[in-house]
Amino acid sequence: MSRQRSDETAPIPRVRLPEVHEAWLPREHDLYRPRHGGRQLLALLAALLFFGAPVFSYLFGARATEIENRALVDFPNVMHGWGFFTEFPQWSIDYLPFRQSAITIADGVSHTLFGESVSLDGAGDDAGSGPIAPNGGGDRRVVYPKAIEGLDDWMYLGADVDSRCNSERSLDEVIDAVQRLRTGIEASGREFVLVIAPDKTTMVPENLPADYAGRDCSTEVGAEFWERIPAETGAIDLRTPLAEAGDALGRPAYYPLDSHWMDEGAITMLTSVAEHLRPGSTAAVTTTEDALWHSDADLPVLVGRHAERAGMTYRIRPDGVTDNTHGLNYNLDQPEHFGIGPLAGMVTERTAIIGDSFLAAASRYVSGFFSDVTLQYYGTLSDDPDSVIQMLVEQDVIVIEVVERNLVGGTAPFLDSATIGRINAELARNPIS
């Protein structure tokens, strides 16, 4: 009995099983996990292709180009910590080889199947086109497409719509700001002129699509803008002169694929300003066609395409004989002075014209109307206000050219209350008799 009891309680010997990967265990085992080696390898290869393609393509001679109306993203700084990893994907996307070709193909497919361009900015998800307002509190801006594709291969800048539907200042605030600025300038003994360059959506509405995001609010605000602004601020309304210029040309004075007016628009603006200051002063001015010119259009790049704009340049003669034409000058961040011997009919007072990108085309022809004139972008008021204000102090006449979208949207820096105060104060300290 004793021996039998001993056998029953004897320990069972332990046998060490060989170590195996959890994927080799029976599927019924609690520790079983399937292998993902194939998928992991595929993911690694995909990551290597995506992130390494820019480097490999560069080594073989491929070079990335700017296709979105902005500079290519610089390689991220490794000193940015985790920011390096968040910045790296955009760098990789910008430098993907054949990206332009891929976008062109995608755009062609989108046009063929859906009748619209491929979206590069994702604006469509937040365009607010549905009947239900987005959730969440606070002041949320509706995001509109960067470009609007119109009829007959025309394109329009989405900011024309966005500025009206998402304005930073009300029309009352804009009008009050302009009136304050006018009062201060004229109180210093100087003449003041505000001239508005109409948006292309205003001047060439016939090529807009039948429906587009923001159409209703844009149309309503635009109508109120043109009803009130010229009447209440004394601004020059260029719509009629530009329409007449278009009728004479047999086409609009705006580029089909660019957001700006053509040279004919710039000449129309200068003529209107000179006539406003000195009626009859442009009677002897003549313009003759010079040559066609080509440059990159600014709207196709917003949808990943490339196209050129073409327009006619002119020779301008203030007295009908003397050629006072200049070369095109885009570098107006700093004051650019144009001085020339005065001819009969020219505005001879020291004149400043501050404006936006619509002013660049006028740089060719400004000496056909003004003998002593300085041009500068008013955008410099945001970065270096002293340089602009000091230039204005030296003038007898101050002209502001502003595109409609910058005025209706309230984004022009000369509308800022503090800036107006600085301008008026400095001019008051330096009055002219």
C-alpha positions as CSV (number, residue, x, y, z in Angstrom):
1,M,0.0,0.0,0.0
2,S,2.8,2.3,0.8
3,R,4.5,1.8,-2.5
4,Q,1.4,2.3,-4.5
5,R,0.7,5.6,-2.7
6,S,4.3,6.7,-3.5
7,D,3.8,6.0,-7.2
8,E,0.6,8.1,-7.3
9,T,2.2,11.2,-5.9
10,A,5.5,11.1,-7.9
11,P,6.1,14.4,-9.8
12,I,5.5,14.5,-13.6
13,P,8.8,15.3,-15.4
14,R,8.7,18.6,-17.3
15,V,9.7,18.6,-20.9
16,R,10.8,22.0,-22.4
17,L,9.1,22.5,-25.8
18,P,11.1,24.3,-28.5
19,E,10.5,28.0,-28.9
20,V,8.3,28.8,-31.9
21,H,6.9,32.0,-33.4
22,E,3.4,32.8,-32.3
23,A,2.3,32.6,-36.0
24,W,3.4,28.8,-35.9
25,L,1.1,28.0,-33.1
26,P,-2.2,26.2,-33.8
27,R,-5.0,28.7,-34.7
28,E,-6.9,27.5,-31.7
29,H,-4.1,28.6,-29.3
30,D,-4.7,31.7,-27.2
31,L,-1.3,33.1,-28.2
32,Y,-1.7,32.6,-31.9
33,R,-1.0,35.7,-34.0
34,P,-0.9,35.7,-37.8
35,R,2.2,36.9,-39.6
36,H,2.1,40.2,-41.5
37,G,5.5,40.0,-43.1
38,G,4.2,40.3,-46.7
39,R,2.1,43.4,-45.9
40,Q,4.9,44.9,-43.8
41,L,7.3,44.5,-46.7
42,L,4.8,46.0,-49.1
43,A,4.3,49.0,-46.8
44,L,8.1,49.5,-46.5
45,L,8.5,49.4,-50.2
46,A,5.7,51.9,-50.7
47,A,7.2,54.2,-48.1
48,L,10.6,53.9,-49.8
49,L,9.2,54.7,-53.2
50,F,7.2,57.7,-51.9
51,F,9.9,59.3,-49.8
52,G,12.8,58.2,-51.9
53,A,11.5,59.0,-55.3
54,P,12.3,62.7,-55.1
55,V,15.9,61.9,-54.2
56,F,16.3,59.2,-56.8
57,S,14.7,61.3,-59.5
58,Y,17.0,64.2,-58.6
59,L,20.1,62.0,-59.0
60,F,18.9,61.0,-62.5
61,G,18.4,64.6,-63.6
62,A,14.7,65.2,-62.9
63,R,13.8,68.6,-61.4
64,A,10.6,69.7,-59.7
65,T,8.9,72.8,-60.8
66,E,6.4,75.2,-59.2
67,I,2.9,74.3,-60.3
68,E,0.7,75.7,-57.5
69,N,1.5,79.4,-57.7
70,R,3.8,79.2,-54.7
71,A,7.4,78.3,-54.0
72,L,8.4,74.7,-53.5
73,V,8.7,73.7,-49.9
74,D,12.3,73.6,-48.5
75,F,13.7,70.4,-47.1
76,P,12.6,70.3,-43.4
77,N,15.1,71.2,-40.8
78,V,16.2,68.2,-38.6
79,M,16.5,70.7,-35.7
80,H,12.7,71.1,-35.7
81,G,12.3,67.9,-33.7
82,W,9.0,66.2,-34.5
83,G,8.2,69.0,-36.9
84,F,10.7,67.4,-39.3
85,F,8.3,64.4,-39.7
86,T,5.2,66.6,-40.1
87,E,7.0,68.8,-42.7
88,F,8.6,66.0,-44.6
89,P,5.4,64.7,-46.5
90,Q,4.8,68.1,-48.1
91,W,8.4,68.3,-49.3
92,S,8.1,64.8,-50.7
93,I,4.8,65.7,-52.5
94,D,6.3,68.9,-54.0
95,Y,9.3,67.0,-55.4
96,L,7.5,63.9,-56.7
97,P,8.8,63.2,-60.2
98,F,6.3,63.6,-63.0
99,R,3.8,65.3,-60.6
100,Q,2.8,67.8,-63.2
101,S,2.0,65.0,-65.7
102,A,0.0,63.1,-63.1
103,I,-2.1,66.2,-62.3
104,T,-2.6,66.9,-66.0
105,I,-3.9,63.4,-66.5
106,A,-6.1,63.6,-63.5
107,D,-7.4,66.9,-64.6
108,G,-8.2,65.5,-68.1
109,V,-10.1,62.6,-66.5
110,S,-12.0,64.9,-64.2
111,H,-13.0,67.1,-67.1
112,T,-14.1,64.2,-69.2
113,L,-16.1,62.4,-66.4
114,F,-17.3,65.3,-64.2
115,G,-16.9,68.4,-66.3
116,E,-14.7,70.2,-63.8
117,S,-11.1,70.5,-62.9
118,V,-9.4,68.3,-60.3
119,S,-9.3,70.1,-56.9
120,L,-5.9,70.8,-55.4
121,D,-7.0,72.6,-52.3
122,G,-9.8,70.4,-51.0
123,A,-12.2,73.4,-50.9
124,G,-15.1,71.4,-52.2
125,D,-15.6,69.6,-48.8
126,D,-16.1,72.9,-47.0
127,A,-17.6,75.1,-49.7
128,G,-20.9,75.4,-47.8
129,S,-22.9,74.6,-50.9
130,G,-25.4,72.4,-49.0
131,P,-28.6,73.5,-47.3
132,I,-27.4,72.7,-43.8
133,A,-25.0,75.1,-42.1
134,P,-21.8,73.6,-40.7
135,N,-21.8,72.5,-37.1
136,G,-19.8,74.3,-34.4
137,G,-19.8,77.8,-33.0
138,G,-17.6,80.7,-33.7
139,D,-17.0,82.8,-36.8
140,R,-16.3,80.2,-39.5
141,R,-15.4,81.3,-42.9
142,V,-16.8,79.5,-45.9
143,V,-14.0,78.2,-48.1
144,Y,-14.5,78.8,-51.8
145,P,-12.5,77.4,-54.7
146,K,-9.3,79.2,-55.6
147,A,-10.4,79.4,-59.2
148,I,-13.7,79.3,-61.1
149,E,-13.8,77.7,-64.5
150,G,-16.0,79.7,-66.9
151,L,-17.3,79.3,-70.4
152,D,-15.2,79.4,-73.6
153,D,-12.0,78.7,-71.7
154,W,-12.3,81.6,-69.4
155,M,-11.2,81.4,-65.7
156,Y,-11.9,83.7,-62.7
157,L,-10.1,84.2,-59.4
158,G,-12.0,82.6,-56.5
159,A,-11.0,85.6,-54.3
160,D,-13.5,87.7,-56.3
161,V,-16.2,85.7,-54.6
162,D,-14.5,85.0,-51.3
163,S,-13.8,88.7,-50.7
164,R,-17.5,89.6,-51.0
165,C,-18.9,86.6,-49.1
166,N,-16.2,86.6,-46.4
167,S,-15.3,90.2,-46.0
168,E,-13.2,91.3,-43.1
169,R,-14.9,94.7,-42.9
170,S,-18.4,95.8,-43.6
171,L,-19.1,98.3,-46.4
172,D,-19.9,100.9,-43.8
173,E,-16.4,100.4,-42.2
174,V,-14.7,100.6,-45.6
175,I,-16.5,103.8,-46.5
176,D,-15.7,105.3,-43.1
177,A,-12.0,104.4,-43.5
178,V,-11.8,105.9,-47.0
179,Q,-13.5,109.1,-45.9
180,R,-11.2,109.5,-42.9
181,L,-8.2,109.1,-45.2
182,R,-9.5,111.5,-47.8
183,T,-10.2,114.1,-45.0
184,G,-6.7,113.9,-43.7
185,I,-5.0,114.1,-47.1
186,E,-7.0,117.0,-48.3
187,A,-6.6,118.8,-44.9
188,S,-2.9,118.8,-45.6
189,G,-3.4,120.7,-48.8
190,R,-2.9,117.7,-51.1
191,E,-5.3,116.3,-53.7
192,F,-6.6,112.8,-53.2
193,V,-7.9,110.3,-55.8
194,L,-9.3,106.8,-55.3
195,V,-9.7,104.7,-58.4
196,I,-11.1,101.2,-58.3
197,A,-10.0,98.4,-60.7
198,P,-13.1,96.2,-61.1
199,D,-12.8,92.5,-60.6
200,K,-13.0,90.4,-63.8
201,T,-16.2,88.8,-62.4
202,T,-17.7,92.4,-62.5
203,M,-16.5,93.3,-66.0
204,V,-16.9,90.0,-67.8
205,P,-19.8,88.2,-66.1
206,E,-21.0,86.7,-69.4
207,N,-18.3,84.0,-69.2
208,L,-19.1,82.9,-65.6
209,P,-20.7,79.5,-65.3
210,A,-24.4,79.3,-64.7
211,D,-23.9,78.3,-61.1
212,Y,-20.9,78.4,-58.8
213,A,-20.2,78.5,-55.1
214,G,-21.0,81.9,-53.6
215,R,-22.9,83.2,-56.7
216,D,-25.8,84.6,-54.8
217,C,-24.0,86.4,-52.0
218,S,-21.3,87.6,-54.4
219,T,-23.8,89.1,-56.8
220,E,-25.7,90.8,-53.9
221,V,-22.7,92.3,-52.2
222,G,-21.2,93.4,-55.6
223,A,-24.3,95.3,-56.5
224,E,-24.4,97.1,-53.1
225,F,-20.6,97.8,-53.4
226,W,-20.9,99.6,-56.8
227,E,-24.1,101.4,-55.7
228,R,-22.5,102.9,-52.6
229,I,-18.7,103.1,-52.8
230,P,-18.3,105.6,-55.7
231,A,-21.1,107.7,-54.5
232,E,-20.1,107.9,-50.8
233,T,-16.3,108.0,-51.2
234,G,-15.8,109.9,-54.5
235,A,-13.9,107.0,-56.0
236,I,-13.5,106.8,-59.8
237,D,-15.8,104.1,-61.3
238,L,-13.9,102.5,-64.2
239,R,-16.7,100.2,-65.3
240,T,-18.0,102.4,-68.1
241,P,-14.6,103.4,-69.5
242,L,-13.5,99.8,-69.4
243,A,-16.6,98.6,-71.2
244,E,-16.1,101.3,-73.8
245,A,-12.5,100.2,-74.3
246,G,-13.7,96.6,-74.7
247,D,-16.2,97.7,-77.3
248,A,-13.6,99.5,-79.3
249,L,-11.3,96.5,-79.1
250,G,-14.0,93.9,-79.9
251,R,-13.0,92.0,-76.7
252,P,-12.8,92.6,-73.0
253,A,-9.8,94.4,-71.5
254,Y,-9.1,91.4,-69.2
255,Y,-7.1,88.3,-69.9
256,P,-9.2,85.1,-70.3
257,L,-6.8,83.0,-68.1
258,D,-5.4,85.7,-65.8
259,S,-6.9,87.7,-62.9
260,H,-5.7,91.0,-64.2
261,W,-6.6,93.5,-66.8
262,M,-4.6,93.9,-70.0
263,D,-2.6,96.9,-71.0
264,E,-5.7,98.6,-72.4
265,G,-7.1,98.5,-68.9
266,A,-4.1,100.2,-67.4
267,I,-4.1,102.9,-70.0
268,T,-7.9,103.4,-69.4
269,M,-7.2,103.8,-65.7
270,L,-4.4,106.4,-66.2
271,T,-6.5,108.3,-68.6
272,S,-9.4,108.5,-66.2
273,V,-7.2,109.6,-63.3
274,A,-5.5,112.3,-65.4
275,E,-8.9,113.6,-66.6
276,H,-10.2,113.6,-63.1
277,L,-7.3,115.7,-61.9
278,R,-7.0,118.0,-65.0
279,P,-10.0,117.8,-67.3
280,G,-9.0,117.9,-71.0
281,S,-5.3,117.1,-70.2
282,T,-5.3,113.8,-72.2
283,A,-6.7,115.3,-75.4
284,A,-3.4,115.1,-77.3
285,V,-2.3,111.6,-76.0
286,T,-2.0,109.0,-78.6
287,T,-1.3,105.2,-78.3
288,T,-0.1,103.0,-81.1
289,E,0.2,99.2,-81.1
290,D,3.8,98.0,-80.4
291,A,4.1,94.3,-80.0
292,L,2.5,91.2,-78.6
293,W,3.9,89.9,-75.4
294,H,3.5,86.6,-73.5
295,S,3.9,85.6,-69.9
296,D,2.6,82.9,-67.5
297,A,-1.1,83.2,-66.6
298,D,-1.9,83.1,-62.9
299,L,-5.2,81.2,-62.8
300,P,-4.4,77.8,-64.4
301,V,-1.7,77.1,-61.9
302,L,-4.3,77.2,-59.1
303,V,-5.8,74.0,-60.6
304,G,-2.4,72.4,-61.4
305,R,-2.2,73.5,-65.1
306,H,0.1,75.8,-67.0
307,A,-0.9,78.3,-69.7
308,E,0.2,81.7,-71.0
309,R,-1.4,85.0,-71.3
310,A,-0.8,87.1,-74.4
311,G,-1.6,90.8,-74.9
312,M,-0.7,93.9,-77.0
313,T,1.7,96.5,-75.8
314,Y,1.6,100.1,-76.9
315,R,3.7,103.2,-77.5
316,I,2.3,106.2,-75.7
317,R,2.9,109.8,-76.8
318,P,1.5,112.5,-74.5
319,D,1.7,115.2,-77.2
320,G,1.1,112.9,-80.1
321,V,4.8,112.9,-81.0
322,T,7.2,112.2,-78.1
323,D,7.4,108.6,-77.1
324,N,7.3,108.3,-73.3
325,T,6.8,104.5,-73.0
326,H,8.7,102.6,-70.3
327,G,9.5,99.0,-69.7
328,L,7.2,96.9,-67.5
329,N,8.1,97.1,-63.8
330,Y,6.8,94.5,-61.3
331,N,9.3,95.6,-58.6
332,L,7.2,98.2,-56.9
333,D,7.7,97.2,-53.3
334,Q,10.0,100.2,-53.0
335,P,9.2,103.6,-54.4
336,E,9.9,103.9,-58.2
337,H,10.1,107.4,-59.5
338,F,9.5,108.4,-63.1
339,G,10.6,111.9,-64.0
340,I,10.5,113.3,-67.5
341,G,10.3,116.8,-69.1
342,P,6.8,118.0,-68.9
343,L,4.8,118.3,-72.2
344,A,1.7,120.2,-72.9
345,G,-1.3,118.6,-71.2
346,M,0.7,116.4,-68.7
347,V,0.0,116.5,-64.9
348,T,3.1,118.3,-63.6
349,E,2.4,118.2,-59.9
350,R,4.4,115.7,-57.8
351,T,2.2,112.7,-57.8
352,A,2.2,109.3,-56.0
353,I,0.2,106.3,-57.2
354,I,0.1,103.5,-54.7
355,G,-1.7,100.4,-55.8
356,D,-1.7,96.6,-56.1
357,S,-0.7,94.2,-58.8
358,F,-3.0,96.0,-61.3
359,L,-0.6,98.9,-61.1
360,A,2.3,97.0,-62.7
361,A,0.9,97.2,-66.2
362,A,0.5,101.0,-65.7
363,S,4.3,101.4,-65.1
364,R,4.8,101.2,-68.9
365,Y,2.5,104.2,-69.7
366,V,2.5,106.4,-66.6
367,S,4.9,109.0,-68.1
368,G,2.4,109.5,-70.9
369,F,0.2,111.4,-68.4
370,F,2.4,112.4,-65.4
371,S,5.8,114.2,-65.6
372,D,6.8,113.6,-62.0
373,V,5.3,110.5,-60.5
374,T,6.2,107.8,-58.0
375,L,4.7,104.3,-58.0
376,Q,4.7,101.9,-55.1
377,Y,2.6,98.9,-53.9
378,Y,0.4,99.8,-50.9
379,G,1.1,96.3,-49.6
380,T,4.3,97.7,-48.3
381,L,2.2,99.6,-45.7
382,S,2.0,96.3,-43.8
383,D,5.7,95.6,-43.8
384,D,7.4,99.0,-44.0
385,P,4.9,101.7,-43.5
386,D,7.5,104.4,-42.9
387,S,8.9,104.1,-46.4
388,V,5.4,104.6,-48.0
389,I,4.4,107.4,-45.6
390,Q,7.6,109.3,-46.2
391,M,7.2,109.0,-49.9
392,L,3.6,110.4,-49.6
393,V,4.8,113.3,-47.6
394,E,6.9,114.5,-50.6
395,Q,3.9,114.6,-53.0
396,D,1.3,117.1,-54.0
397,V,-1.2,114.5,-55.3
398,I,-1.9,111.1,-53.8
399,V,-3.7,108.5,-55.9
400,I,-4.7,105.1,-54.6
401,E,-5.5,102.4,-57.2
402,V,-7.2,99.4,-55.6
403,V,-8.7,96.3,-57.1
404,E,-12.4,95.7,-56.1
405,R,-11.8,92.5,-54.2
406,N,-9.3,94.2,-51.8
407,L,-11.7,97.0,-51.1
408,V,-14.9,95.1,-50.8
409,G,-13.2,92.5,-48.7
410,G,-11.7,95.2,-46.4
411,T,-8.2,93.7,-46.7
412,A,-6.3,96.7,-48.2
413,P,-3.8,97.9,-45.5
414,F,-4.7,101.6,-46.1
415,L,-8.1,100.8,-44.5
416,D,-6.5,100.0,-41.1
417,S,-7.4,102.6,-38.6
418,A,-3.9,102.9,-37.1
419,T,-2.3,103.2,-40.5
420,I,-4.8,106.0,-41.5
421,G,-3.9,107.8,-38.3
422,R,-0.2,107.6,-39.0
423,I,-0.6,108.8,-42.6
424,N,-2.8,111.7,-41.6
425,A,-0.6,112.7,-38.7
426,E,2.5,112.8,-40.8
427,L,0.9,114.7,-43.7
428,A,-0.5,117.2,-41.1
429,R,3.0,117.8,-39.9
430,N,4.1,118.5,-43.4
431,P,1.4,120.5,-45.1
432,I,1.6,122.0,-48.5
433,S,0.2,125.4,-49.5
